[in-house]
Amino acid sequence: MTAVDGLSDSTEVVEMEDVPSQFFVEKHSWEGLRDIIHCSRKYSGMIANKAPHDFQFVQKKDENGPHSHRLYYLGMPYGSRENSLLYSEIPKKIRKEALLVLSWKQMLDHFQATPHQGAYSREEELLRERKRLGAFGITSYDYHAQTGLFLFQASNSLFYCQDGGSNGFISAPVKPVEIKTQCSGTRMDPKICPGDPDFLAFINNNDLWIGHIKTGEEKRLTYCHKGVDNVKEDPKSAGVATFVIQEEFDRFTGYWWSPSAVEDSNGGKTVYLLYEEVDETEVEIIHVPSPALEERKADAYRYPRTGSKNPKATLKLAEIKTDQQGRIVSTQDKELVVPFNSLFPGTEYIARVGWTSDGKYGWAVLLDRSQRKLQLVLLPPALFIPVTDDPAQRQESLEAVPRDFICAIKEEVTLTCGEWEVLARHGSKLAIAGAPVTVWMAYDTGYTERYMDVPENNQQGYEEGSVALHVDKLPSEPNRLLILHGFLDENVHFFHTNFLVSQIIRAGKPYQLQVYPNERHSIRCPESGEHYEIMLLHFLQQYL
């Protein structure tokens, strides 16, 4: 059979120039491309979504058993459309020449993790966008090795189950237990307390809470957020990473449990939570079309454009005391002995935070605004004093701090030096721009300033790098430029495409525009994703 015999009815054969006549390029109709993309996405999507991830190895101490470890992970079991908790057994003995194929076993019994009708809360939807999550179901979990406790967010709630630890290993799927709550709204970013795994922490309405997994006791630790339906009047949060920190620094949490508990003589415990408190009062508010387009609403966001004010952040400490029965006796909010900006002058971003393994110090990685200087600092709990409005009580706390104490700066590194040089060569016949930044003055601080400095120091660079200011250089022939953009994009706002198209029209230049009305920065809807790929291939096929 020749190459021509295998072509479908939707295929147009085009003879290529300057090549032997027996070679052909298949030129498909829109419907033909749609069939190809549909089958391709079905296969590639299945491969991508089924790939296991978030691995956790746990040693099995059964000397007579055939397995050395149990491997936990997230994956998509056969016949399912959502991620779930799975495990595999690793045998003690493996032949060197053998190919070991592990069987996937389900931990959870008939459990639906995706919210009914796929209705994620606004917080969940935006976090999925920042993390570029496409899979449904269980997308992350926390694990406590000593007790075998698993904690995860699913179906607009929190759940736990156990495997390993003192209870031994399961041999059949278990039903996860839902952790009930009195909180309104979604509980985000749940984490097990390492020093006392009966407790968990979570974020609710931009404040930090703790709860007892078994008894259901809950306590709000911070009172930053007022809970009003107005972004302008509610600028503070606790334990939540801001937009720029998530999008440009890959940090998606804003609180960190100490790794161990301090026990007292009565059997009670003291545990600590180090957390970030943020004030976005001076950060610009922008409005992006809401998914509820039929209601003609717009969502409001705090968005620091390059050269403008960033959120003000500090680190605080929550101290939690429990009695012998595991009941919460007291909680105390603590602040740094001196303001954060006085202690660490020049710091603009808190890039990473955690605890040393012995629990004696918290630590933080700090960056200046230019992101050229990095500091690694140690933060002992003694550096924090109780928050109070009483001057006398505050003075008493200050006097208790060791006078010879110095916050240790373990390392200071210059990350970059010299001038950035960016070269671009334009020789392509076609240009395709997806959700493009067309005016760098309108993009965020963290990314833009990392490469271009602030606008006042690099006005020429900002102007030269903004394509919307140079539309006169675009070709005058049609079918040379394709622009695609999600209308609800809260990262690269649709303003960029709107302004670019306006400038192109004023210059009398041709262009093609494809808008996805219900998509953000990433294409989520399968039909939109399929259309996007067909559009790209069809444009390339027709005009390249």
Secondary structure, 3 states (H helix, E strand, C coil): CCCCCCCCCCEEEEECCCCCCCCEEEEECHHHHHHHHHHHHHHHHHHHHHCCEEEEEEECCCCCCCEEEEEEEEECCCCCCCEEEEEEEEECCCCCCCCCCCCCEECECCCCCCCHHHCCCHHHHHHHHHHCCCCCECCCCEEECCCCEEEEEECCEEEEEECCHHHCCCCCCECCEEECCCCCCCEEEEEECCCCCCEEEEEECCEEEEEECCCCCEEECCCCCCCCCCCCCCCEEECCCCHHHHHHHCCCCCEEECCCCEECCCCCEEEEEEEEEEECCCCCEEEEECCCHHHCCEEEEECCECCCCCCEEEEEEEEEEECCCCCEEEEEEEEECCCHHHHCCCCCEEEEEEECCCCCCEEEEEECCCCCEEEEEEECHHHEEECCCCHHHHHHHHHHCCCCCCCCEEEEEECCCCCCCCCCCCCCCCEEEECCCCCHHHCEHHHHHHHHCCHHHCHHHHHHCCHHHCHHHCCCCCCCEEEEEECCCCCCCCHHHHHHHHHHHHCCCCCEEEEECCCCCCCCCHHHHHHHHHHHHHHHHHHC
